[in-house]
Amino acid sequence: MFRKLLALMMICLMVLGLAACGQKPATTPQNASEGFKIGLVTSTVSQNEEEFRAAEEMIARYGVDMIKHVTYPDRFMQEQETTIAQIVALASDPEVKAIVVVQAVPGTAAAIDTIKETRDDIVFVVGNPHEDPDLIAARADVVLDVDQLTRGLTIVENAKKMGAETFVHYSFPRHMSYELLSQRRDILKQTAENLGLKFVEVNAPDPTGDAGIPGTQQFILEDIPRQVATYGKNTVFFGTNCAMMEPMIRTILSEGAIFTEQCCPSPYHAYPGALGIEIPADKAGDVAYMLQQIDSKVDENGNSGRMATWKAPASMAMVRAGVEYGIAYAKGEIEKFDKAAITKYLSQETGGDVVVTELDGLSNFLMFVAELEVF
């Protein structure tokens, strides 16, 4: 049950990013003179722009001749045959030695099965799997996902370092009926108690309810000041739903409270909208610019050291680390599964240390937590 929930449950349902990748593209792309190519499959811009932009960065880094990029359909649940065909077509080129799929939407496992009928020399790296962990781990060589349960520890630990004395957790009964979310809530609560933080659980309106997203957002706007008035400014807030993030960031900033990370941690999730940050066309894909802009806004509002997020979007790190891993494999530097190598590339592409754990004994299903950027 837990594994199925993990595979099907994307916390906050996959955020539409605003651009971004962790590092600026190389100014001079490398070429494919090595005699191999990397197949890369991502969402479209409309489905998840962050992953698409990360693919563009890898093309800028290594050249269009080396990186063969395709997208799966926006209606991927209804068009699995198209997804399968797109992935399988990459393997028709004998020079393709690695295929990276982020997100690994339904149809990915079937595509790998089809390819393996004729090719056994390709390494498969997939991220954000939508299919059952046992199913996808038995087919892909490396499976990557965010470690939501370890976040139950790190979110509170980081909040403590940032001066938090009270932890407020916003959710609603529907989310708390999901095993993964309720387990993470329990870990957050226990960790808070262990570190001496008061844990406060608040039921917010469900955005799928009668009041919709506006009702949820209005509740967050009104409740955070109440909680700060009750518990003080050294209160950290966390919510389980994406719709909560923009009003939460905006109100925490104005109240001078603490915010460690979003439900889906990324510099591009809710921060631009909450802080009124415009992203010029020439800065698309420049995460350093985004971090600097957030830092400046937080500083202007006198809340430095009390707001944060991950240094790079998780899905972007998966795309980029997957490509680097595939290149290392194609060059004969690593075997199909090398935990140390993928950990190294995740660290490289998130700009800091990562904590990597295995899922329920599936040695190639690796979940990670990235380092925090405190503004």
Backbone hydrogen bonds in HBPLUS format (Angstrom, degrees):
<---DONOR---> <-ACCEPTOR-->    atom                        ^
c    i                          cat <-CA-CA->   ^        H-A-AA   ^      H-
h    n   atom  resd res      DA  || num        DHA   H-A  angle D-A-AA Bond
n    s   type  num  typ     dist DA aas  dist angle  dist       angle   num
A0005-LEU N   A0001-MET O   2.93 MM   4  6.16 160.6  1.97 153.8 159.4     1
A0006-LEU N   A0002-PHE O   2.85 MM   4  6.09 154.9  1.91 148.3 155.7     2
A0007-ALA N   A0003-ARG O   2.97 MM   4  6.23 153.8  2.04 146.7 153.3     3
A0008-LEU N   A0004-LYS O   2.90 MM   4  6.07 159.3  1.95 152.1 157.5     4
A0009-MET N   A0005-LEU O   2.72 MM   4  5.43 147.6  1.82 147.0 154.7     5
A0013-LEU N   A0010-MET O   2.67 MM   3  4.95 152.1  1.75 145.7 140.4     6
A0030-GLN N   A0061-ARG O   3.03 MM  31  6.39 160.6  2.06 129.0 130.5     7
A0035-GLY N   A0032-ALA O   3.11 MM   3  6.02 173.1  2.11 125.3 127.5     8
A0037-LYS N   A0095-GLU O   2.73 MM  58  5.49 145.3  1.85 136.7 131.3     9
A0097-LYS N   A0037-LYS O   3.00 MM  60  6.14 156.7  2.06 163.1 159.4    10
A0038-ILE N   A0066-MET O   2.83 MM  28  6.07 164.2  1.85 157.2 160.5    11
A0068-LYS N   A0038-ILE O   2.88 MM  30  6.06 165.5  1.90 156.1 161.0    12
A0039-GLY N   A0098-ALA O   2.74 MM  59  5.98 166.5  1.76 166.2 161.5    13
A0100-VAL N   A0039-GLY O   2.79 MM  61  6.15 160.2  1.83 151.8 155.5    14
A0040-LEU N   A0068-LYS O   2.92 MM  28  5.94 166.2  1.93 146.8 144.9    15
A0070-VAL N   A0040-LEU O   2.91 MM  30  6.36 158.6  1.95 164.8 171.7    16
A0041-VAL N   A0100-VAL O   2.77 MM  59  6.10 161.8  1.80 166.0 171.5    17
A0102-VAL N   A0041-VAL O   2.96 MM  61  6.32 164.8  1.98 170.8 170.9    18
A0042-THR N   A0070-VAL O   3.16 MM  28  6.70 154.1  2.23 151.9 157.7    19
A0072-TYR N   A0042-THR O   3.07 MM  30  6.42 148.8  2.17 152.4 161.5    20
A0048-ASN N   A0044-THR O   3.09 MM   4  6.20 177.1  2.09 158.2 159.1    21
A0053-ARG N   A0049-GLU O   2.83 MM   4  6.05 160.7  1.87 159.7 164.7    22
A0054-ALA N   A0050-GLU O   2.95 MM   4  6.21 148.8  2.05 146.1 155.1    23
A0055-ALA N   A0051-GLU O   3.05 MM   4  6.37 149.0  2.15 144.4 152.2    24
A0056-GLU N   A0052-PHE O   3.03 MM   4  6.43 151.5  2.11 144.5 152.4    25
A0057-GLU N   A0053-ARG O   2.93 MM   4  6.26 148.3  2.03 144.0 152.7    26
A0058-MET N   A0054-ALA O   3.04 MM   4  6.39 152.8  2.12 146.2 152.6    27
A0059-ILE N   A0055-ALA O   3.02 MM   4  6.34 149.7  2.11 147.9 156.4    28
A0060-ALA N   A0056-GLU O   2.92 MM   4  6.22 153.0  1.99 145.3 153.1    29
A0061-ARG N   A0057-GLU O   2.77 MM   4  6.03 140.9  1.92 143.6 155.8    30
A0062-TYR N   A0058-MET O   2.92 MM   4  6.05 155.0  1.99 145.5 150.4    31
A0063-GLY N   A0059-ILE O   2.60 MM   4  4.80 143.9  1.72 134.5 142.6    32
A0066-MET N   A0063-GLY O   3.20 MM   3  5.63 138.6  2.38 106.1 115.9    33
A0067-ILE N   A0063-GLY O   3.13 MM   4  6.35 174.3  2.13 161.3 162.6    34
A0078-GLN N   A0075-ARG O   3.05 MM   3  5.59 129.4  2.32 110.6 122.6    35
A0079-GLU N   A0075-ARG O   2.94 MM   4  6.03 129.0  2.21 145.3 160.1    36
A0082-THR N   A0079-GLU O   3.14 MM   3  5.47 128.4  2.42 102.9 115.1    37
A0083-THR N   A0079-GLU O   3.26 MM   4  6.69 156.6  2.32 147.3 153.6    38
A0084-ILE N   A0080-GLN O   2.89 MM   4  6.18 165.4  1.92 156.4 159.7    39
A0085-ALA N   A0081-GLU O   2.96 MM   4  6.13 161.1  1.99 143.0 148.4    40
A0086-GLN N   A0082-THR O   2.91 MM   4  6.11 157.2  1.96 152.0 157.6    41
A0087-ILE N   A0083-THR O   3.10 MM   4  6.38 162.7  2.13 154.9 158.3    42
A0088-VAL N   A0084-ILE O   2.90 MM   4  6.05 170.8  1.91 158.8 161.9    43
A0089-ALA N   A0085-ALA O   2.94 MM   4  5.93 152.2  2.02 143.6 150.8    44
A0090-LEU N   A0087-ILE O   3.18 MM   3  5.54 135.1  2.39 104.1 115.0    45
A0091-ALA N   A0088-VAL O   3.02 MM   3  5.43 128.1  2.30 106.5 119.0    46
A0092-SER N   A0089-ALA O   3.12 MM   3  5.29 155.8  2.18 103.9 111.5    47
A0093-ASP N   A0090-LEU O   3.33 MM   3  6.09 168.0  2.35 116.9 120.2    48
A0096-VAL N   A0093-ASP O   3.01 MM   3  5.67 163.3  2.04 122.4 127.5    49
A0123-VAL N   A0097-LYS O   3.11 MM  26  6.52 157.9  2.16 138.3 139.6    50
A0099-ILE N   A0123-VAL O   2.96 MM  24  6.40 157.8  2.01 163.4 168.8    51
A0125-VAL N   A0099-ILE O   3.05 MM  26  6.41 162.2  2.08 150.9 156.4    52
A0101-VAL N   A0125-VAL O   2.93 MM  24  6.46 152.6  2.01 150.5 159.4    53
A0127-GLY N   A0101-VAL O   2.88 MM  26  6.35 152.7  1.96 156.9 159.5    54
A0105-VAL N   A0103-GLN O   2.95 MM   2  5.57 126.1  2.25 107.8  91.9    55
A0104-ALA N   A0127-GLY O   2.83 MM  23  5.73 140.0  1.99 158.7 169.0    56
A0130-HIS N   A0104-ALA O   2.93 MM  26  6.02 160.6  1.97 153.9 147.4    57
A0108-THR N   A0105-VAL O   3.11 MM   3  6.03 153.6  2.18 151.0 154.9    58
A0111-ALA N   A0107-GLY O   2.98 MM   4  6.14 150.7  2.07 144.8 153.1    59
A0112-ILE N   A0108-THR O   3.01 MM   4  6.31 156.7  2.06 151.8 157.5    60
A0113-ASP N   A0109-ALA O   3.02 MM   4  6.32 158.7  2.07 149.2 154.9    61
A0114-THR N   A0110-ALA O   3.01 MM   4  6.27 157.6  2.07 146.4 152.0    62
A0115-ILE N   A0111-ALA O   2.98 MM   4  6.24 162.9  2.01 152.9 157.0    63
A0116-LYS N   A0112-ILE O   2.94 MM   4  6.11 160.9  1.98 153.7 158.7    64
A0117-GLU N   A0114-THR O   3.21 MM   3  5.47 150.9  2.30 103.0 111.6    65
A0118-THR N   A0115-ILE O   3.05 MM   3  5.87 157.3  2.11 121.4 126.6    66
A0119-ARG N   A0115-ILE O   2.83 MM   4  5.79 147.1  1.94 150.8 160.0    67
A0141-ASP N   A0124-PHE O   2.92 MM  17  5.22 139.9  2.09 129.9 142.4    68
A0142-VAL N   A0124-PHE O   3.10 MM  18  6.52 153.0  2.18 158.0 162.1    69
A0126-VAL N   A0142-VAL O   2.93 MM  16  6.36 164.0  1.96 163.2 166.0    70
A0144-LEU N   A0126-VAL O   2.81 MM  18  6.21 151.4  1.89 149.8 159.4    71
A0128-ASN N   A0144-LEU O   2.95 MM  16  6.34 138.4  2.12 147.3 159.4    72
A0135-LEU N   A0132-ASP O   2.95 MM   3  5.22 116.2  2.37 106.3 122.1    73
A0136-ILE N   A0132-ASP O   3.02 MM   4  6.32 164.2  2.04 165.2 169.2    74
A0137-ALA N   A0133-PRO O   2.86 MM   4  5.73 160.0  1.90 149.0 155.6    75
A0138-ALA N   A0134-ASP O   3.23 MM   4  6.11 139.4  2.40 133.9 142.0    76
A0139-ARG N   A0136-ILE O   3.09 MM   3  5.30 154.3  2.16 104.6 112.7    77
A0140-ALA N   A0136-ILE O   2.87 MM   4  5.95 171.6  1.88 170.1 170.2    78
A0143-VAL N   A0364-ASN O   2.88 MM 221  6.04 164.7  1.91 168.0 163.0    79
A0366-LEU N   A0143-VAL O   2.75 MM 223  5.91 155.6  1.81 164.2 159.7    80
A0145-ASP N   A0366-LEU O   3.06 MM 221  6.45 138.9  2.24 150.4 153.3    81
A0368-PHE N   A0145-ASP O   2.95 MM 223  6.52 146.0  2.07 150.0 159.7    82
A0147-ASP N   A0368-PHE O   3.01 MM 221  4.97 165.6  2.03 126.7 126.7    83
A0151-ARG N   A0147-ASP O   3.19 MM   4  6.40 144.8  2.32 141.3 151.2    84
A0152-GLY N   A0149-LEU O   2.89 MM   3  5.16 140.5  2.05 101.6 113.5    85
A0153-LEU N   A0150-THR O   2.88 MM   3  5.37 147.3  1.99 111.1 120.4    86
A0154-THR N   A0150-THR O   3.05 MM   4  6.44 164.2  2.07 154.3 156.2    87
A0155-ILE N   A0151-ARG O   2.92 MM   4  5.54 166.1  1.94 141.6 145.6    88
A0157-GLU N   A0153-LEU O   2.98 MM   4  6.17 165.6  2.00 155.9 160.6    89
A0158-ASN N   A0154-THR O   2.87 MM   4  5.90 164.9  1.89 149.4 153.0    90
A0159-ALA N   A0155-ILE O   3.02 MM   4  6.15 149.7  2.11 136.6 145.6    91
A0160-LYS N   A0156-VAL O   2.87 MM   4  6.10 156.1  1.92 153.7 159.2    92
A0161-LYS N   A0157-GLU O   3.14 MM   4  6.45 155.3  2.21 143.8 149.9    93
A0162-MET N   A0158-ASN O   3.02 MM   4  6.29 137.3  2.21 140.8 152.5    94
A0162-MET N   A0159-ALA O   3.06 MM   3  4.99 125.8  2.37  92.5 107.1    95
A0164-ALA N   A0159-ALA O   2.95 MM   5  5.38 166.2  1.97 146.3 142.7    96
A0163-GLY N   A0160-LYS O   3.04 MM   3  5.20 161.2  2.07 107.7 112.2    97
A0165-GLU N   A0234-ASN O   2.73 MM  69  5.52 168.0  1.74 157.1 153.8    98
A0198-LYS N   A0165-GLU O   3.06 MM  33  6.50 158.8  2.11 147.5 145.6    99
A0166-THR N   A0234-ASN O   3.28 MM  68  6.65 148.4  2.38 149.1 153.0   100
A0236-VAL N   A0166-THR O   2.88 MM  70  6.25 165.9  1.90 165.1 163.7   101
A0167-PHE N   A0198-LYS O   2.69 MM  31  6.01 165.9  1.71 172.3 173.9   102
A0200-VAL N   A0167-PHE O   2.73 MM  33  5.99 169.6  1.74 167.5 166.6   103
A0168-VAL N   A0236-VAL O   2.86 MM  68  6.17 174.2  1.86 170.0 171.7   104
A0238-PHE N   A0168-VAL O   2.97 MM  70  6.32 147.3  2.08 165.4 174.8   105
A0169-HIS N   A0200-VAL O   2.83 MM  31  6.18 164.0  1.85 167.4 172.4   106
A0202-VAL N   A0169-HIS O   2.91 MM  33  5.97 176.8  1.91 156.8 157.7   107
A0170-TYR N   A0238-PHE O   2.80 MM  68  6.15 171.0  1.81 162.3 165.1   108
A0240-THR N   A0170-TYR O   3.20 MM  70  6.56 140.4  2.36 153.1 163.1   109
A0171-SER N   A0202-VAL O   3.23 MM  31  6.64 156.1  2.29 164.9 170.8   110
A0204-ALA N   A0171-SER O   2.70 MM  33  5.64 172.2  1.71 169.7 172.4   111
A0176-MET N   A0172-PHE O   3.08 MM   4  6.29 161.6  2.11 153.9 159.4   112
A0177-SER N   A0173-PRO O   2.97 MM   4  6.11 113.6  2.43 139.9 154.5   113
A0177-SER N   A0174-ARG O   3.18 MM   3  5.25 151.7  2.27  99.0 107.6   114
A0178-TYR N   A0175-HIS O   3.02 MM   3  5.49 160.8  2.06 112.5 118.7   115
A0182-SER N   A0178-TYR O   2.94 MM   4  6.12 164.7  1.97 162.2 167.2   116
A0183-GLN N   A0179-GLU O   2.88 MM   4  5.95 154.4  1.94 148.0 155.1   117
A0184-ARG N   A0180-LEU O   2.98 MM   4  6.21 157.2  2.04 145.3 151.5   118
A0185-ARG N   A0181-LEU O   2.92 MM   4  6.14 156.8  1.98 144.8 151.4   119
A0186-ASP N   A0182-SER O   2.97 MM   4  6.20 153.9  2.04 143.6 150.2   120
A0187-ILE N   A0183-GLN O   3.00 MM   4  6.30 151.8  2.08 146.6 154.2   121
A0188-LEU N   A0184-ARG O   2.82 MM   4  6.09 161.0  1.86 154.8 160.3   122
A0189-LYS N   A0185-ARG O   2.91 MM   4  6.13 160.0  1.95 149.0 154.4   123
A0190-GLN N   A0186-ASP O   2.92 MM   4  6.14 164.6  1.95 147.5 151.6   124
A0191-THR N   A0187-ILE O   2.85 MM   4  5.91 163.4  1.87 151.9 156.9   125
A0192-ALA N   A0188-LEU O   2.91 MM   4  6.04 155.4  1.97 144.9 152.1   126
A0193-GLU N   A0189-LYS O   3.00 MM   4  6.25 160.0  2.04 148.9 154.0   127
A0194-ASN N   A0190-GLN O   2.89 MM   4  6.12 155.4  1.96 146.2 153.4   128
A0195-LEU N   A0191-THR O   2.96 MM   4  6.17 144.7  2.09 145.8 154.7   129
A0197-LEU N   A0192-ALA O   2.73 MM   5  4.78 159.7  1.77 150.4 146.3   130
A0196-GLY N   A0193-GLU O   3.23 MM   3  5.08 159.9  2.27  99.5 105.3   131
A0209-GLY N   A0206-ASP O   2.82 MM   3  5.21 162.7  1.85 119.9 124.3   132
A0212-GLY N   A0209-GLY O   3.05 MM   3  5.26 144.3  2.19 104.8 115.6   133
A0215-GLY N   A0211-ALA O   3.16 MM   4  4.60 147.1  2.27 122.7 123.2   134
A0216-THR N   A0212-GLY O   3.30 MM   4  6.70 154.7  2.37 147.6 154.4   135
A0217-GLN N   A0213-ILE O   2.93 MM   4  6.16 168.6  1.94 163.2 166.0   136
A0218-GLN N   A0214-PRO O   2.89 MM   4  5.99 156.7  1.94 147.0 153.4   137
A0219-PHE N   A0215-GLY O   3.09 MM   4  6.20 152.7  2.17 140.5 147.5   138
A0220-ILE N   A0216-THR O   3.11 MM   4  6.44 158.7  2.16 150.0 154.9   139
A0221-LEU N   A0217-GLN O   3.02 MM   4  6.26 162.7  2.05 150.0 154.5   140
A0222-GLU N   A0218-GLN O   3.05 MM   4  6.22 146.3  2.17 143.1 151.6   141
A0223-ASP N   A0219-PHE O   2.74 MM   4  5.80 150.8  1.82 153.0 161.8   142
A0224-ILE N   A0220-ILE O   3.22 MM   4  6.00 171.7  2.23 148.0 149.4   143
A0226-ARG N   A0223-ASP O   2.97 MM   3  5.05 116.9  2.38  99.5 115.9   144
A0227-GLN N   A0223-ASP O   2.92 MM   4  6.25 155.9  1.98 158.4 165.6   145
A0228-VAL N   A0224-ILE O   2.91 MM   4  6.16 159.9  1.95 157.9 163.4   146
A0229-ALA N   A0225-PRO O   2.91 MM   4  6.04 152.5  1.99 141.9 149.6   147
A0230-THR N   A0226-ARG O   3.02 MM   4  6.26 139.0  2.19 138.5 149.4   148
A0231-TYR N   A0227-GLN O   2.77 MM   4  5.92 171.9  1.78 158.8 160.6   149
A0232-GLY N   A0228-VAL O   2.72 MM   4  4.64 142.0  1.86 126.9 134.3   150
A0258-ILE N   A0235-THR O   3.01 MM  23  5.81 161.2  2.05 155.3 149.3   151
A0237-PHE N   A0258-ILE O   3.21 MM  21  6.63 146.6  2.33 153.7 156.1   152
A0244-MET N   A0241-ASN O   3.11 MM   3  5.64 151.1  2.20 112.3 120.5   153
A0245-MET N   A0242-CYS O   3.05 MM   3  5.46 148.7  2.15 112.4 120.8   154
A0248-MET N   A0244-MET O   3.00 MM   4  5.93 147.3  2.11 150.9 161.2   155
A0249-ILE N   A0245-MET O   2.88 MM   4  6.04 167.7  1.90 158.3 159.4   156
A0250-ARG N   A0246-GLU O   3.09 MM   4  6.23 172.3  2.10 155.2 157.6   157
A0251-THR N   A0247-PRO O   2.98 MM   4  5.98 160.2  2.02 142.3 147.7   158
A0252-ILE N   A0248-MET O   2.89 MM   4  5.95 163.1  1.92 152.5 157.8   159
A0253-LEU N   A0249-ILE O   3.01 MM   4  6.09 160.7  2.05 148.4 153.6   160
A0254-SER N   A0250-ARG O   3.19 MM   4  6.44 158.9  2.24 141.1 146.5   161
A0255-GLU N   A0251-THR O   2.88 MM   4  6.01 143.9  2.01 146.1 156.3   162
A0256-GLY N   A0252-ILE O   2.86 MM   4  5.86 122.7  2.19 141.9 155.2   163
A0257-ALA N   A0252-ILE O   3.08 MM   5  5.08 150.6  2.17 142.0 145.7   164
A0256-GLY N   A0253-LEU O   3.34 MM   3  5.22 143.6  2.49  93.6 103.6   165
A0259-PHE N   A0306-ARG O   2.95 MM  47  6.34 154.7  2.02 149.4 157.8   166
A0308-ALA N   A0259-PHE O   2.92 MM  49  6.22 125.7  2.22 143.4 158.4   167
A0269-HIS N   A0266-SER O   3.17 MM   3  5.30 168.5  2.18 110.6 114.2   168
A0274-ALA N   A0270-ALA O   2.86 MM   4  5.87 165.6  1.88 161.4 166.3   169
A0275-LEU N   A0271-TYR O   2.90 MM   4  5.86 156.8  1.96 155.5 160.2   170
A0276-GLY N   A0272-PRO O   2.85 MM   4  5.58 113.5  2.30 138.6 152.0   171
A0277-ILE N   A0272-PRO O   2.83 MM   5  4.53 157.0  1.89 133.8 138.9   172
A0283-LYS N   A0280-PRO O   2.86 MM   3  5.26 159.3  1.91 114.5 121.5   173
A0284-ALA N   A0281-ALA O   3.37 MM   3  5.46 167.5  2.39 104.2 107.7   174
A0286-ASP N   A0283-LYS O   2.97 MM   3  5.24 150.3  2.06 138.2 133.6   175
A0289-TYR N   A0286-ASP O   3.13 MM   3  5.44 124.7  2.45 102.7 115.2   176
A0290-MET N   A0286-ASP O   3.25 MM   4  6.68 155.0  2.32 144.8 151.6   177
A0291-LEU N   A0287-VAL O   2.87 MM   4  6.13 165.6  1.89 158.0 160.5   178
A0292-GLN N   A0288-ALA O   3.00 MM   4  6.14 155.0  2.06 142.9 150.0   179
A0293-GLN N   A0289-TYR O   2.94 MM   4  6.17 153.6  2.01 149.2 156.3   180
A0294-ILE N   A0290-MET O   3.01 MM   4  6.29 161.2  2.05 153.5 157.9   181
A0295-ASP N   A0291-LEU O   2.93 MM   4  6.08 166.0  1.95 148.8 153.2   182
A0296-SER N   A0292-GLN O   2.93 MM   4  6.10 154.6  2.00 145.4 152.0   183
A0297-LYS N   A0293-GLN O   3.06 MM   4  6.29 159.9  2.10 148.2 152.9   184
A0298-VAL N   A0294-ILE O   2.90 MM   4  6.14 164.8  1.93 160.0 164.1   185
A0299-ASP N   A0295-ASP O   2.94 MM   4  6.07 159.0  1.99 146.0 152.2   186
A0300-GLU N   A0296-SER O   2.88 MM   4  6.07 157.3  1.93 147.2 153.7   187
A0301-ASN N   A0297-LYS O   3.16 MM   4  6.37 141.6  2.32 139.9 149.0   188
A0301-ASN N   A0298-VAL O   3.20 MM   3  5.24 127.3  2.49  93.9 107.2   189
A0303-ASN N   A0298-VAL O   3.09 MM   5  5.52 174.8  2.09 152.1 150.9   190
A0302-GLY N   A0299-ASP O   2.97 MM   3  5.05 164.3  2.00 109.9 112.8   191
A0306-ARG N   A0303-ASN O   3.23 MM   3  5.80 144.8  2.36 141.2 140.6   192
A0375-PHE N   A0307-MET O   2.79 MM  68  5.63 168.3  1.80 163.4 167.5   193
A0309-THR N   A0373-GLU O   3.19 MM  64  5.52 142.5  2.33 135.8 146.5   194
A0373-GLU N   A0309-THR O   2.71 MM  64  5.52 170.6  1.72 171.5 172.5   195
A0311-LYS N   A0371-GLU O   3.23 MM  60  6.33 153.2  2.31 166.3 162.3   196
A0317-ALA N   A0313-PRO O   3.06 MM   4  6.36 154.8  2.12 151.1 158.2   197
A0318-MET N   A0314-ALA O   2.99 MM   4  6.34 148.3  2.09 147.5 156.6   198
A0319-VAL N   A0315-SER O   3.10 MM   4  6.39 156.0  2.16 144.2 149.3   199
A0320-ARG N   A0316-MET O   3.03 MM   4  6.25 175.8  2.03 156.6 157.2   200
A0321-ALA N   A0317-ALA O   2.79 MM   4  5.74 163.4  1.82 148.1 154.0   201
A0322-GLY N   A0318-MET O   2.89 MM   4  5.70 149.7  1.99 135.7 144.8   202
A0323-VAL N   A0319-VAL O   3.07 MM   4  6.33 153.7  2.14 146.4 152.6   203
A0324-GLU N   A0320-ARG O   3.04 MM   4  6.31 167.0  2.06 150.8 154.1   204
A0325-TYR N   A0321-ALA O   2.88 MM   4  6.02 155.3  1.94 146.9 154.1   205
A0326-GLY N   A0322-GLY O   2.89 MM   4  6.09 155.5  1.95 144.0 151.0   206
A0327-ILE N   A0323-VAL O   2.92 MM   4  6.22 152.6  2.00 151.9 159.1   207
A0328-ALA N   A0324-GLU O   3.02 MM   4  6.29 159.0  2.07 145.9 151.4   208
A0329-TYR N   A0325-TYR O   2.95 MM   4  6.26 152.9  2.03 149.1 156.7   209
A0330-ALA N   A0326-GLY O   2.90 MM   4  6.10 162.5  1.93 147.9 152.8   210
A0331-LYS N   A0327-ILE O   2.96 MM   4  6.18 142.4  2.11 146.3 155.9   211
A0333-GLU N   A0328-ALA O   2.90 MM   5  5.26 151.9  1.98 171.5 162.9   212
A0332-GLY N   A0329-TYR O   2.87 MM   3  5.08 157.0  1.92 108.9 116.4   213
A0342-ILE N   A0338-ASP O   3.10 MM   4  6.47 166.8  2.12 161.5 163.9   214
A0343-THR N   A0339-LYS O   2.98 MM   4  6.06 155.4  2.04 148.8 156.0   215
A0344-LYS N   A0340-ALA O   2.98 MM   4  6.13 152.9  2.06 140.6 148.0   216
A0345-TYR N   A0341-ALA O   2.99 MM   4  6.32 157.9  2.04 152.2 157.6   217
A0346-LEU N   A0342-ILE O   2.91 MM   4  6.07 152.5  1.98 144.5 152.1   218
A0347-SER N   A0343-THR O   2.97 MM   4  6.16 160.2  2.01 149.3 154.6   219
A0348-GLN N   A0344-LYS O   2.92 MM   4  6.14 157.5  1.97 145.4 152.2   220
A0349-GLU N   A0345-TYR O   2.89 MM   4  6.00 156.2  1.94 145.8 151.5   221
A0350-THR N   A0346-LEU O   2.95 MM   4  6.02 121.7  2.30 140.9 153.6   222
A0351-GLY N   A0347-SER O   3.07 MM   4  5.99 125.0  2.38 140.9 152.1   223
A0352-GLY N   A0347-SER O   3.29 MM   5  5.35 145.3  2.41 144.4 149.1   224
A0355-VAL N   A0369-VAL O   2.95 MM  14  5.21 158.6  1.99 147.3 154.1   225
A0369-VAL N   A0355-VAL O   2.96 MM  14  5.21 139.1  2.13 136.4 149.1   226
A0357-THR N   A0367-MET O   2.80 MM  10  5.30 161.0  1.84 155.2 161.8   227
A0367-MET N   A0357-THR O   2.79 MM  10  5.30 169.7  1.80 163.6 165.7   228
A0359-LEU N   A0365-PHE O   3.06 MM   6  5.70 143.9  2.19 155.6 164.5   229
A0362-LEU N   A0359-LEU O   2.67 MM   3  5.39 169.1  1.69 139.3 142.8   230
A0365-PHE N   A0362-LEU O   2.97 MM   3  5.39 164.0  2.00 118.4 123.7   231
